[in-house]
Structures are given as C-alpha cells and as structure tokens.
Amino acid sequence: MLNQTADLDRVFQALGDPGRRVMVERLSLGPLSVSELARPMAMSLAAVVQHVQVLEACGLVRSQKTGRIRTCSINPGVLQSAEEWISERRTQWERRLDRLGDFLTETAGNPTEENQ
Amino acid sequence: MLNQTADLDRVFQALGDPGRRVMVERLSLGPLSVSELARPMAMSLAAVVQHVQVLEACGLVRSQKTGRIRTCSINPGVLQSAEEWISERRTQWERRLDRLGDFLTETAGNPTEENQ
C-alpha cells in the first residue's frame, strides 16, 4: 500500500506539522469527532478542519459523517507505509555496516602475501 | 535522541521531498561526496547543495570536508527517532484494537442479566 512517491511526499509533509502529529497521536487512541479533536487544540475549529483535510488527503486519516457529526479515525496502513520506508533505509545502512565488519574481520584473518 | 517537537517537524518536512528521499536512500548504502550525490540527479549542483543543507539541518545527514571534497553520510539515530514516532502511534492503535477484541469476547462470554 502507498508505494507512489507523491503519496509518501504528502504523508511526510503532513507529519511535519506538530498540530497534525498531535491529532494523529490522539486518533491512534481511538476515533474522535472533529469537535472532540478540536477541543484541546489552541486553534480555531476552521484551522482544525483544514488540518483534518490535509490528513485525509494523504490517507493518514479517514472520516465519516453521520448526521451532523464527522468522525475521524486513523488509517494504520498508511502509517505503516511511512514507517516501512524509513525502516528499509535504516536496515540498508545496518547491512552495509555488517558487510564492512565482515570485510575487516576477513582482511585481519587473511593477511595479503605482501604482509606475510 | 531527537525528542523535541521542532526537530521531528524538520525531519518529516525533509522527508516530504522526493529528491531528498532519493539522497537518503543512496546515502543509506554508504557515504558519498556532494558531487557523487549530484551525479544522477536531474537538478543543478546548487540545488543538491541546498537539499543537503536541509538534510543536515534536521540531523538526517552529516557531512565532513576533507580538502575540497565534502562527504555526506546518514545519521541512523535520527532516522530511528522518526521511525519510532510512527511505530508508537501504530502500536497504540493496535493495542486499542486488542482491548476492543478482549471486551467483545468477554461480553459475548458473559451475557448480562437482561439477556439471560
């Protein structure tokens, strides 16, 4: 899920805002209505709605309207895609370190002819 | 490492650009000089330098100048901090689902008096 570059751009850009991260943090504890989401935030309801729209546009959050209440919930698959992108880079770096370690151990164990 | 909100803001904002993600991807395979980093990129050297500065400012990349060559390498600790922020949110969400599952199993196993 979410392999396209443009999607990852939007997910990381969305997470680059502290207010949106607080929203993701609260929604990871359970679904909330937009007004519940807005209650502890030091911003207008309009600003909260805008942030929710950014989170929905990148897929991190889904919302559903029942009557007059819009309820938001987290989309864990999109969170996972972003996490995987980072963890793959970290794993690549660690593998490189392991190969470097193996090479150094091997070199120390098998001195070249010039050194013998 | 990297617990401050402003730092995470900058890390996620830095990862929100596809060109910078390509640079992080290539640097996770090993250190590169700025000109090696620039070679396959469809952008000017000046643009690459600017992206490197953004990556350095948020701590994702470190660079060192030896003579006239500036070599860039990844900072895995900062990658890990961003990964941990996301994985903690995902874990919270999964724990909530588990609790919900336990509650439903319990409720199904112990019908209330009204239902007996």
gemmi code that builds the backbone of each chain (N, CA, C; Angstrom):
import gemmi

chains = {
    "A": [
        ("MET", (0.846, -1.208, 0.000), (0.000, 0.000, 0.000), (0.882, 1.259, 0.000)),
        ("LEU", (0.467, 2.240, -0.743), (1.111, 3.544, -0.738), (2.562, 3.485, -1.198)),
        ("ASN", (2.753, 3.033, -2.440), (4.119, 2.948, -2.935), (4.504, 4.159, -3.771)),
        ("GLN", (3.504, 4.951, -4.122), (3.814, 6.054, -5.021), (4.514, 7.187, -4.285)),
        ("THR", (5.499, 7.735, -5.000), (6.313, 8.808, -4.435), (5.461, 9.975, -3.950)),
        ("ALA", (4.503, 10.391, -4.776), (3.689, 11.565, -4.422), (2.909, 11.335, -3.133)),
        ("ASP", (2.464, 10.079, -2.907), (1.725, 9.775, -1.689), (2.630, 9.906, -0.465)),
        ("LEU", (3.849, 9.359, -0.575), (4.778, 9.444, 0.560), (5.158, 10.901, 0.829)),
        ("ASP", (5.314, 11.678, -0.251), (5.576, 13.123, -0.084), (4.528, 13.729, 0.845)),
        ("ARG", (3.262, 13.454, 0.501), (2.171, 14.084, 1.254), (2.080, 13.574, 2.687)),
        ("VAL", (2.382, 12.277, 2.886), (2.328, 11.721, 4.244), (3.396, 12.380, 5.122)),
        ("PHE", (4.642, 12.440, 4.608), (5.709, 13.041, 5.423), (5.471, 14.543, 5.622)),
        ("GLN", (4.974, 15.215, 4.586), (4.668, 16.649, 4.736), (3.588, 16.835, 5.813)),
        ("ALA", (2.592, 15.941, 5.811), (1.513, 16.042, 6.811), (2.072, 15.837, 8.219)),
        ("LEU", (3.017, 14.906, 8.359), (3.596, 14.617, 9.685), (4.585, 15.698, 10.127)),
        ("GLY", (4.953, 16.586, 9.211), (5.909, 17.653, 9.517), (5.294, 18.812, 10.289)),
        ("ASP", (4.028, 18.694, 10.643), (3.377, 19.761, 11.408), (3.031, 19.253, 12.817)),
        ("PRO", (3.454, 19.990, 13.869), (3.255, 19.482, 15.235), (1.771, 19.313, 15.595)),
        ("GLY", (0.918, 20.218, 15.109), (-0.512, 20.117, 15.406), (-1.112, 18.864, 14.787)),
        ("ARG", (-0.704, 18.570, 13.560), (-1.229, 17.358, 12.896), (-0.704, 16.096, 13.581)),
        ("ARG", (0.556, 16.159, 14.069), (1.068, 14.979, 14.788), (0.279, 14.744, 16.079)),
        ("VAL", (-0.106, 15.844, 16.777), (-0.925, 15.688, 17.986), (-2.252, 15.018, 17.624)),
        ("MET", (-2.821, 15.419, 16.482), (-4.095, 14.821, 16.056), (-3.929, 13.323, 15.769)),
        ("VAL", (-2.849, 12.971, 15.060), (-2.586, 11.561, 14.749), (-2.392, 10.785, 16.056)),
        ("GLU", (-1.685, 11.424, 17.009), (-1.426, 10.802, 18.305), (-2.745, 10.514, 19.028)),
        ("ARG", (-3.645, 11.486, 19.042), (-4.928, 11.294, 19.751), (-5.802, 10.290, 19.019)),
        ("LEU", (-5.784, 10.324, 17.687), (-6.629, 9.392, 16.919), (-6.108, 7.959, 17.003)),
        ("SER", (-4.817, 7.803, 17.322), (-4.292, 6.440, 17.448), (-4.839, 5.781, 18.718)),
        ("LEU", (-5.440, 6.584, 19.622), (-6.076, 6.030, 20.829), (-7.542, 5.691, 20.582)),
        ("GLY", (-8.074, 6.141, 19.433), (-9.461, 5.838, 19.100), (-10.093, 6.943, 18.269)),
        ("PRO", (-11.178, 6.627, 17.545), (-11.833, 7.632, 16.699), (-12.373, 8.809, 17.524)),
        ("LEU", (-12.396, 9.977, 16.917), (-12.903, 11.187, 17.578), (-13.675, 12.016, 16.555)),
        ("SER", (-14.668, 12.733, 17.031), (-15.356, 13.675, 16.139), (-14.445, 14.887, 15.943)),
        ("VAL", (-14.715, 15.656, 14.876), (-13.880, 16.836, 14.614), (-13.916, 17.790, 15.809)),
        ("SER", (-15.081, 17.945, 16.451), (-15.132, 18.893, 17.565), (-14.401, 18.349, 18.798)),
        ("GLU", (-14.416, 17.035, 18.999), (-13.622, 16.442, 20.096), (-12.124, 16.641, 19.810)),
        ("LEU", (-11.771, 16.487, 18.542), (-10.382, 16.659, 18.123), (-9.940, 18.109, 18.348)),
        ("ALA", (-10.868, 19.036, 18.138), (-10.546, 20.466, 18.247), (-10.449, 20.936, 19.695)),
        ("ARG", (-11.201, 20.266, 20.605), (-11.370, 20.778, 21.971), (-10.062, 21.184, 22.665)),
        ("PRO", (-9.041, 20.308, 22.754), (-7.843, 20.732, 23.492), (-6.851, 21.543, 22.656)),
        ("MET", (-7.132, 21.732, 21.370), (-6.163, 22.400, 20.495), (-6.297, 23.927, 20.625)),
        ("ALA", (-5.132, 24.583, 20.640), (-5.133, 26.052, 20.726), (-5.258, 26.642, 19.326)),
        ("MET", (-6.338, 26.286, 18.634), (-6.575, 26.843, 17.294), (-8.065, 26.831, 16.998)),
        ("SER", (-8.457, 27.578, 15.986), (-9.878, 27.671, 15.646), (-10.374, 26.346, 15.069)),
        ("LEU", (-11.691, 26.155, 15.106), (-12.280, 24.948, 14.520), (-11.952, 24.894, 13.024)),
        ("ALA", (-11.959, 26.064, 12.369), (-11.648, 26.114, 10.927), (-10.232, 25.601, 10.657)),
        ("ALA", (-9.290, 25.970, 11.539), (-7.906, 25.515, 11.367), (-7.822, 24.004, 11.570)),
        ("VAL", (-8.570, 23.488, 12.558), (-8.583, 22.038, 12.800), (-9.133, 21.327, 11.565)),
        ("VAL", (-10.230, 21.855, 11.012), (-10.832, 21.241, 9.821), (-9.816, 21.205, 8.679)),
        ("GLN", (-9.063, 22.277, 8.514), (-8.028, 22.309, 7.459), (-6.972, 21.229, 7.671)),
        ("HIS", (-6.522, 21.087, 8.924), (-5.526, 20.043, 9.226), (-6.109, 18.657, 8.949)),
        ("VAL", (-7.371, 18.456, 9.332), (-8.019, 17.156, 9.086), (-8.051, 16.885, 7.582)),
        ("GLN", (-8.320, 17.925, 6.796), (-8.358, 17.744, 5.338), (-6.990, 17.320, 4.797)),
        ("VAL", (-5.912, 17.913, 5.334), (-4.557, 17.525, 4.913), (-4.303, 16.056, 5.277)),
        ("LEU", (-4.720, 15.676, 6.484), (-4.516, 14.287, 6.943), (-5.350, 13.301, 6.120)),
        ("GLU", (-6.532, 13.738, 5.691), (-7.373, 12.879, 4.854), (-6.803, 12.779, 3.441)),
        ("ALA", (-6.301, 13.900, 2.916), (-5.792, 13.927, 1.543), (-4.623, 12.954, 1.362)),
        ("CYS", (-3.810, 12.792, 2.409), (-2.663, 11.877, 2.277), (-3.025, 10.474, 2.737)),
        ("GLY", (-4.228, 10.293, 3.243), (-4.702, 8.956, 3.604), (-4.446, 8.544, 5.042)),
        ("LEU", (-3.753, 9.412, 5.822), (-3.454, 9.040, 7.213), (-4.712, 8.920, 8.071)),
        ("VAL", (-5.723, 9.715, 7.702), (-6.975, 9.743, 8.469), (-8.151, 9.543, 7.515)),
        ("ARG", (-9.150, 8.831, 8.014), (-10.405, 8.681, 7.276), (-11.496, 9.340, 8.105)),
        ("SER", (-12.511, 9.892, 7.443), (-13.613, 10.438, 8.229), (-14.944, 10.014, 7.631)),
        ("GLN", (-15.952, 9.993, 8.479), (-17.279, 9.548, 8.086), (-18.299, 10.464, 8.746)),
        ("LYS", (-19.270, 10.903, 7.974), (-20.264, 11.821, 8.536), (-21.549, 11.051, 8.843)),
        ("THR", (-21.996, 11.147, 10.089), (-23.275, 10.541, 10.463), (-24.122, 11.680, 11.035)),
        ("GLY", (-25.164, 12.031, 10.337), (-25.963, 13.193, 10.737), (-25.104, 14.437, 10.626)),
        ("ARG", (-24.966, 15.156, 11.752), (-24.154, 16.380, 11.696), (-22.754, 16.162, 12.255)),
        ("ILE", (-22.456, 14.920, 12.614), (-21.147, 14.666, 13.255), (-20.188, 13.941, 12.310)),
        ("ARG", (-18.997, 14.540, 12.110), (-17.961, 13.886, 11.313), (-16.960, 13.215, 12.247)),
        ("THR", (-16.844, 11.900, 12.119), (-15.923, 11.156, 12.990), (-14.665, 10.771, 12.220)),
        ("CYS", (-13.515, 11.040, 12.846), (-12.221, 10.757, 12.207), (-11.600, 9.519, 12.834)),
        ("SER", (-10.942, 8.722, 12.017), (-10.172, 7.602, 12.561), (-8.871, 7.461, 11.772)),
        ("ILE", (-7.919, 6.801, 12.412), (-6.591, 6.649, 11.813), (-6.625, 5.548, 10.749)),
        ("ASN", (-5.770, 5.675, 9.744), (-5.621, 4.603, 8.756), (-4.243, 3.972, 8.981)),
        ("PRO", (-4.180, 2.875, 9.727), (-2.880, 2.332, 10.140), (-2.013, 1.886, 8.960)),
        ("GLY", (-2.625, 1.509, 7.834), (-1.847, 1.062, 6.671), (-0.937, 2.155, 6.138)),
        ("VAL", (-1.433, 3.380, 6.156), (-0.626, 4.497, 5.642), (0.502, 4.829, 6.623)),
        ("LEU", (0.190, 4.787, 7.917), (1.248, 4.971, 8.931), (2.347, 3.937, 8.707)),
        ("GLN", (1.929, 2.698, 8.445), (2.870, 1.595, 8.260), (3.749, 1.810, 7.023)),
        ("SER", (3.166, 2.326, 5.934), (3.956, 2.565, 4.723), (5.085, 3.557, 4.998)),
        ("ALA", (4.763, 4.627, 5.743), (5.787, 5.626, 6.057), (6.861, 5.010, 6.953)),
        ("GLU", (6.400, 4.218, 7.925), (7.334, 3.553, 8.843), (8.261, 2.615, 8.061)),
        ("GLU", (7.694, 1.877, 7.114), (8.483, 0.920, 6.342), (9.528, 1.617, 5.474)),
        ("TRP", (9.147, 2.757, 4.894), (10.123, 3.474, 4.066), (11.354, 3.795, 4.914)),
        ("ILE", (11.120, 4.317, 6.122), (12.249, 4.683, 6.995), (13.019, 3.440, 7.433)),
        ("SER", (12.287, 2.401, 7.843), (12.985, 1.232, 8.401), (13.821, 0.526, 7.327)),
        ("GLU", (13.360, 0.557, 6.058), (14.167, -0.040, 4.979), (15.500, 0.694, 4.819)),
        ("ARG", (15.468, 2.022, 4.913), (16.712, 2.798, 4.794), (17.649, 2.469, 5.933)),
        ("ARG", (17.072, 2.355, 7.147), (17.899, 2.067, 8.321), (18.504, 0.671, 8.209)),
        ("THR", (17.710, -0.290, 7.704), (18.187, -1.660, 7.543), (19.317, -1.710, 6.520)),
        ("GLN", (19.151, -0.980, 5.407), (20.204, -0.917, 4.385), (21.512, -0.445, 5.002)),
        ("TRP", (21.401, 0.592, 5.818), (22.595, 1.176, 6.435), (23.242, 0.160, 7.377)),
        ("GLU", (22.404, -0.572, 8.149), (22.940, -1.558, 9.092), (23.603, -2.720, 8.353)),
        ("ARG", (22.978, -3.163, 7.238), (23.562, -4.246, 6.438), (24.932, -3.840, 5.918)),
        ("ARG", (25.036, -2.588, 5.482), (26.306, -2.086, 4.976), (27.369, -2.159, 6.076)),
        ("LEU", (26.986, -1.762, 7.291), (27.926, -1.822, 8.418), (28.361, -3.260, 8.682)),
        ("ASP", (27.382, -4.209, 8.593), (27.698, -5.629, 8.814), (28.708, -6.111, 7.775)),
        ("ARG", (28.459, -5.755, 6.486), (29.374, -6.182, 5.414), (30.771, -5.622, 5.656)),
        ("LEU", (30.807, -4.363, 6.109), (32.082, -3.701, 6.383), (32.807, -4.442, 7.507)),
        ("GLY", (32.032, -4.833, 8.542), (32.591, -5.590, 9.661), (33.159, -6.924, 9.189)),
        ("ASP", (32.370, -7.640, 8.343), (32.811, -8.938, 7.807), (34.103, -8.764, 7.025)),
        ("PHE", (34.142, -7.730, 6.191), (35.318, -7.471, 5.363), (36.551, -7.231, 6.233)),
        ("LEU", (36.368, -6.436, 7.292), (37.508, -6.114, 8.162), (37.990, -7.359, 8.902)),
        ("THR", (37.051, -8.199, 9.376), (37.411, -9.437, 10.079), (38.180, -10.352, 9.130)),
        ("GLU", (37.653, -10.495, 7.886), (38.264, -11.343, 6.877), (39.679, -10.862, 6.545)),
        ("THR", (39.818, -9.579, 6.351), (41.108, -8.992, 5.997), (42.119, -9.229, 7.118)),
        ("ALA", (41.655, -9.098, 8.377), (42.555, -9.295, 9.516), (42.986, -10.753, 9.612)),
        ("GLY", (42.079, -11.691, 9.250), (42.354, -13.134, 9.338), (43.200, -13.649, 8.178)),
        ("ASN", (43.141, -13.010, 7.032), (43.871, -13.445, 5.835), (44.793, -12.349, 5.326)),
        ("PRO", (45.914, -12.149, 5.984), (46.814, -11.079, 5.524), (47.275, -11.351, 4.090)),
        ("THR", (47.433, -10.323, 3.330), (47.863, -10.494, 1.940), (49.312, -10.937, 1.893)),
        ("GLU", (49.735, -11.476, 0.724), (51.106, -12.001, 0.598), (52.164, -10.963, 0.947)),
        ("GLU", (51.892, -9.721, 0.537), (52.882, -8.663, 0.795), (53.142, -8.488, 2.285)),
        ("ASN", (52.096, -8.804, 3.081), (52.242, -8.608, 4.515), (52.846, -9.814, 5.223)),
        ("GLN", (52.929, -10.946, 4.508), (53.400, -12.162, 5.184), (54.916, -12.191, 5.302)),
    ],
    "B": [
        ("MET", (17.203, 10.184, 21.671), (17.672, 11.206, 20.721), (16.497, 11.818, 19.962)),
        ("LEU", (16.565, 13.114, 19.789), (15.597, 13.810, 18.947), (14.166, 13.707, 19.460)),
        ("ASN", (13.963, 14.196, 20.684), (12.607, 14.120, 21.228), (11.844, 15.414, 21.048)),
        ("GLN", (12.572, 16.468, 20.659), (11.901, 17.755, 20.586), (11.023, 17.855, 19.353)),
        ("THR", (9.860, 18.467, 19.586), (8.877, 18.612, 18.521), (9.452, 19.285, 17.288)),
        ("ALA", (10.193, 20.374, 17.488), (10.718, 21.137, 16.351), (11.662, 20.282, 15.501)),
        ("ASP", (12.421, 19.387, 16.158), (13.333, 18.513, 15.418), (12.556, 17.538, 14.541)),
        ("LEU", (11.510, 16.923, 15.117), (10.703, 15.972, 14.341), (10.002, 16.688, 13.183)),
        ("ASP", (9.551, 17.918, 13.443), (8.954, 18.726, 12.362), (9.914, 18.755, 11.178)),
        ("ARG", (11.162, 19.119, 11.463), (12.142, 19.307, 10.386), (12.499, 17.998, 9.708)),
        ("VAL", (12.552, 16.902, 10.477), (12.885, 15.596, 9.883), (11.772, 15.183, 8.910)),
        ("PHE", (10.513, 15.261, 9.362), (9.414, 14.844, 8.477), (9.299, 15.785, 7.276)),
        ("GLN", (9.500, 17.090, 7.506), (9.458, 18.027, 6.374), (10.557, 17.689, 5.363)),
        ("ALA", (11.739, 17.338, 5.873), (12.855, 16.983, 4.976), (12.510, 15.739, 4.163)),
        ("LEU", (11.839, 14.759, 4.804), (11.493, 13.508, 4.118), (10.308, 13.691, 3.162)),
        ("GLY", (9.648, 14.837, 3.238), (8.492, 15.115, 2.375), (8.872, 15.511, 0.957)),
        ("ASP", (10.150, 15.521, 0.654), (10.593, 15.881, -0.700), (11.187, 14.646, -1.390)),
        ("PRO", (10.709, 14.318, -2.596), (11.169, 13.089, -3.258), (12.675, 13.087, -3.556)),
        ("GLY", (13.229, 14.258, -3.919), (14.666, 14.337, -4.211), (15.486, 14.056, -2.964)),
        ("ARG", (15.044, 14.613, -1.837), (15.786, 14.379, -0.588), (15.657, 12.924, -0.157)),
        ("ARG", (14.482, 12.299, -0.420), (14.352, 10.871, -0.066), (15.307, 10.021, -0.911)),
        ("VAL", (15.476, 10.383, -2.200), (16.425, 9.649, -3.051), (17.838, 9.776, -2.463)),
        ("MET", (18.174, 10.982, -1.990), (19.509, 11.184, -1.399), (19.688, 10.318, -0.146)),
        ("VAL", (18.656, 10.300, 0.728), (18.725, 9.483, 1.941), (18.865, 8.002, 1.555)),
        ("GLU", (18.119, 7.602, 0.521), (18.157, 6.220, 0.041), (19.578, 5.856, -0.415)),
        ("ARG", (20.200, 6.728, -1.197), (21.543, 6.432, -1.705), (22.580, 6.478, -0.575)),
        ("LEU", (22.407, 7.429, 0.354), (23.378, 7.522, 1.453), (23.242, 6.361, 2.431)),
        ("SER", (22.072, 5.712, 2.445), (21.921, 4.557, 3.346), (22.743, 3.368, 2.835)),
        ("LEU", (23.213, 3.455, 1.574), (24.095, 2.407, 1.024), (25.564, 2.722, 1.272)),
        ("GLY", (25.846, 3.926, 1.750), (27.228, 4.303, 2.042), (27.462, 5.783, 1.817)),
        ("PRO", (28.512, 6.351, 2.439), (28.809, 7.774, 2.291), (29.112, 8.147, 0.829)),
        ("LEU", (28.780, 9.364, 0.464), (29.031, 9.874, -0.890), (29.463, 11.328, -0.791)),
        ("SER", (30.298, 11.735, -1.752), (30.624, 13.161, -1.811), (29.424, 13.890, -2.415)),
        ("VAL", (29.383, 15.217, -2.225), (28.259, 16.002, -2.757), (28.181, 15.848, -4.279)),
        ("SER", (29.325, 15.797, -4.958), (29.253, 15.681, -6.421), (28.812, 14.283, -6.862)),
        ("GLU", (29.189, 13.243, -6.109), (28.674, 11.893, -6.396), (27.158, 11.857, -6.180)),
        ("LEU", (26.724, 12.528, -5.116), (25.295, 12.592, -4.786), (24.536, 13.311, -5.909)),
        ("ALA", (25.168, 14.318, -6.484), (24.513, 15.137, -7.510), (24.451, 14.434, -8.870)),
        ("ARG", (25.427, 13.542, -9.151), (25.599, 12.992, -10.498), (24.303, 12.469, -11.136)),
        ("PRO", (23.552, 11.554, -10.491), (22.368, 11.029, -11.184), (21.123, 11.910, -11.041)),
        ("MET", (21.223, 12.992, -10.287), (20.032, 13.810, -10.013), (19.784, 14.782, -11.174)),
        ("ALA", (18.523, 14.946, -11.504), (18.160, 15.882, -12.570), (17.982, 17.281, -11.984)),
        ("MET", (19.052, 17.780, -11.376), (18.994, 19.139, -10.813), (20.412, 19.708, -10.744)),
        ("SER", (20.490, 21.017, -10.563), (21.804, 21.669, -10.531), (22.554, 21.285, -9.257)),
        ("LEU", (23.878, 21.452, -9.289), (24.685, 21.187, -8.096), (24.228, 22.095, -6.953)),
        ("ALA", (23.880, 23.353, -7.299), (23.426, 24.307, -6.273), (22.160, 23.787, -5.578)),
        ("ALA", (21.251, 23.195, -6.360), (20.014, 22.656, -5.778), (20.326, 21.472, -4.868)),
        ("VAL", (21.272, 20.621, -5.302), (21.672, 19.474, -4.479), (22.260, 19.974, -3.153)),
        ("VAL", (23.114, 20.991, -3.235), (23.729, 21.543, -2.024), (22.645, 22.052, -1.064)),
        ("GLN", (21.634, 22.707, -1.623), (20.539, 23.200, -0.771), (19.811, 22.051, -0.072)),
        ("HIS", (19.541, 20.973, -0.829), (18.868, 19.817, -0.223), (19.744, 19.194, 0.877)),
        ("VAL", (21.056, 19.118, 0.597), (21.977, 18.562, 1.603), (21.920, 19.422, 2.873)),
        ("GLN", (21.836, 20.747, 2.693), (21.771, 21.637, 3.856), (20.506, 21.383, 4.682)),
        ("VAL", (19.381, 21.125, 4.000), (18.124, 20.820, 4.702), (18.282, 19.506, 5.482)),
        ("LEU", (18.904, 18.516, 4.826), (19.103, 17.206, 5.472), (20.063, 17.312, 6.660)),
        ("GLU", (21.056, 18.200, 6.543), (21.992, 18.401, 7.653), (21.324, 19.169, 8.792)),
        ("ALA", (20.502, 20.160, 8.445), (19.865, 20.998, 9.468), (18.961, 20.169, 10.386)),
        ("CYS", (18.333, 19.129, 9.834), (17.437, 18.312, 10.674), (18.188, 17.129, 11.268)),
        ("GLY", (19.456, 16.966, 10.922), (20.276, 15.916, 11.531), (20.278, 14.588, 10.796)),
        ("LEU", (19.479, 14.456, 9.720), (19.421, 13.172, 8.997), (20.754, 12.833, 8.338)),
        ("VAL", (21.493, 13.877, 7.951), (22.762, 13.682, 7.245), (23.851, 14.490, 7.947)),
        ("ARG", (25.043, 13.901, 7.982), (26.215, 14.620, 8.498), (27.179, 14.772, 7.337)),
        ("SER", (27.954, 15.852, 7.325), (28.951, 15.962, 6.275), (30.279, 16.420, 6.854)),
        ("GLN", (31.346, 16.072, 6.140), (32.695, 16.387, 6.615), (33.510, 16.816, 5.401)),
        ("LYS", (34.268, 17.889, 5.552), (35.055, 18.367, 4.422), (36.514, 17.955, 4.594)),
        ("THR", (37.056, 17.280, 3.580), (38.483, 16.917, 3.583), (39.059, 17.506, 2.305)),
        ("GLY", (39.929, 18.492, 2.453), (40.446, 19.191, 1.278), (39.294, 19.909, 0.586)),
        ("ARG", (39.072, 19.575, -0.677), (37.984, 20.253, -1.394), (36.736, 19.384, -1.501)),
        ("ILE", (36.789, 18.212, -0.882), (35.663, 17.276, -1.021), (34.831, 17.198, 0.259)),
        ("ARG", (33.513, 17.427, 0.095), (32.603, 17.290, 1.242), (31.892, 15.946, 1.124)),
        ("THR", (32.100, 15.089, 2.128), (31.490, 13.743, 2.106), (30.293, 13.705, 3.056)),
        ("CYS", (29.180, 13.176, 2.541), (27.937, 13.102, 3.317), (27.712, 11.671, 3.787)),
        ("SER", (27.198, 11.531, 5.001), (26.794, 10.197, 5.457), (25.497, 10.317, 6.253)),
        ("ILE", (24.797, 9.196, 6.344), (23.500, 9.174, 7.016), (23.700, 9.160, 8.525)),
        ("ASN", (22.741, 9.728, 9.264), (22.756, 9.641, 10.713), (21.615, 8.711, 11.121)),
        ("PRO", (21.918, 7.426, 11.363), (20.843, 6.446, 11.573), (19.995, 6.722, 12.814)),
        ("GLY", (20.567, 7.399, 13.811), (19.815, 7.700, 15.038), (18.619, 8.588, 14.765)),
        ("VAL", (18.784, 9.542, 13.860), (17.687, 10.463, 13.550), (16.605, 9.739, 12.736)),
        ("LEU", (17.038, 8.886, 11.796), (16.073, 8.052, 11.054), (15.249, 7.232, 12.041)),
        ("GLN", (15.953, 6.670, 13.041), (15.290, 5.812, 14.018), (14.266, 6.582, 14.857)),
        ("SER", (14.597, 7.834, 15.219), (13.657, 8.635, 16.012), (12.347, 8.839, 15.251)),
        ("ALA", (12.460, 9.127, 13.947), (11.254, 9.341, 13.140), (10.469, 8.037, 13.029)),
        ("GLU", (11.201, 6.935, 12.829), (10.559, 5.619, 12.716), (9.825, 5.283, 14.021)),
        ("GLU", (10.470, 5.589, 15.156), (9.866, 5.263, 16.456), (8.595, 6.070, 16.705)),
        ("TRP", (8.624, 7.332, 16.296), (7.414, 8.144, 16.498), (6.233, 7.468, 15.792)),
        ("ILE", (6.448, 7.053, 14.535), (5.361, 6.433, 13.775), (4.976, 5.089, 14.382)),
        ("SER", (5.983, 4.267, 14.741), (5.658, 2.915, 15.210), (4.913, 2.973, 16.550)),
        ("GLU", (5.226, 3.995, 17.378), (4.496, 4.123, 18.651), (3.014, 4.402, 18.415)),
        ("ARG", (2.726, 5.227, 17.422), (1.318, 5.538, 17.104), (0.605, 4.290, 16.608)),
        ("ARG", (1.305, 3.525, 15.748), (0.702, 2.320, 15.189), (0.461, 1.278, 16.292)),
        ("THR", (1.423, 1.187, 17.230), (1.283, 0.242, 18.340), (0.101, 0.628, 19.223)),
        ("GLN", (-0.039, 1.937, 19.488), (-1.172, 2.420, 20.295), (-2.492, 1.989, 19.661)),
        ("TRP", (-2.552, 2.147, 18.353), (-3.780, 1.825, 17.635), (-4.060, 0.323, 17.706)),
        ("GLU", (-2.988, -0.491, 17.578), (-3.168, -1.954, 17.635), (-3.590, -2.400, 19.033)),
        ("ARG", (-3.007, -1.771, 20.076), (-3.373, -2.103, 21.464), (-4.851, -1.815, 21.706)),
        ("ARG", (-5.299, -0.694, 21.151), (-6.699, -0.319, 21.293), (-7.593, -1.387, 20.663)),
        ("LEU", (-7.192, -1.862, 19.465), (-7.960, -2.919, 18.787), (-7.992, -4.191, 19.624)),
        ("ASP", (-6.833, -4.531, 20.248), (-6.764, -5.731, 21.093), (-7.728, -5.605, 22.265)),
        ("ARG", (-7.712, -4.417, 22.916), (-8.603, -4.195, 24.068), (-10.053, -4.338, 23.642)),
        ("LEU", (-10.355, -3.786, 22.462), (-11.715, -3.839, 21.931), (-12.098, -5.300, 21.698)),
        ("GLY", (-11.151, -6.090, 21.139), (-11.386, -7.518, 20.890), (-11.650, -8.262, 22.198)),
        ("ASP", (-10.809, -7.970, 23.235), (-10.974, -8.609, 24.549), (-12.346, -8.285, 25.117)),
        ("PHE", (-12.724, -7.020, 25.009), (-14.005, -6.565, 25.552), (-15.165, -7.305, 24.879)),
        ("LEU", (-15.071, -7.440, 23.543), (-16.152, -8.100, 22.796), (-16.230, -9.582, 23.149)),
        ("THR", (-15.047, -10.235, 23.290), (-15.023, -11.654, 23.658), (-15.645, -11.840, 25.038)),
        ("GLU", (-15.236, -10.946, 25.965), (-15.735, -11.001, 27.337), (-17.251, -10.810, 27.378)),
        ("THR", (-17.721, -9.833, 26.634), (-19.150, -9.520, 26.607), (-19.931, -10.696, 26.033)),
        ("ALA", (-19.379, -11.337, 25.004), (-20.068, -12.475, 24.378), (-20.104, -13.659, 25.336)),
        ("GLY", (-19.023, -13.810, 26.159), (-18.927, -14.939, 27.087), (-19.772, -14.754, 28.335)),
        ("ASN", (-20.009, -13.512, 28.723), (-20.756, -13.200, 29.944), (-21.970, -12.339, 29.615)),
        ("PRO", (-23.015, -12.911, 29.095), (-24.183, -12.096, 28.754), (-24.748, -11.431, 30.020)),
        ("THR", (-25.223, -10.241, 29.869), (-25.758, -9.503, 31.028), (-27.059, -10.162, 31.486)),
        ("GLU", (-27.452, -9.847, 32.715), (-28.672, -10.447, 33.276), (-29.903, -10.233, 32.403)),
        ("GLU", (-29.968, -9.022, 31.830), (-31.145, -8.702, 30.996), (-31.258, -9.654, 29.816)),
        ("ASN", (-30.124, -10.160, 29.365), (-30.160, -11.020, 28.189), (-30.371, -12.492, 28.520)),
        ("GLN", (-30.265, -12.829, 29.837), (-30.368, -14.252, 30.192), (-31.820, -14.726, 30.216)),
    ],
}
model = gemmi.Model(1)
for chain_id, residues in chains.items():
    chain = gemmi.Chain(chain_id)
    for i, (resn, *xyz) in enumerate(residues, 1):
        res = gemmi.Residue()
        res.name, res.seqid = resn, gemmi.SeqId(i, " ")
        for name, pos in zip(("N", "CA", "C"), xyz):
            atom = gemmi.Atom()
            atom.name, atom.element = name, gemmi.Element(name[0])
            atom.pos, atom.b_iso = gemmi.Position(*pos), 0.0
            res.add_atom(atom)
        chain.add_residue(res)
    model.add_chain(chain)
structure = gemmi.Structure()
structure.add_model(model)
structure.setup_entities()
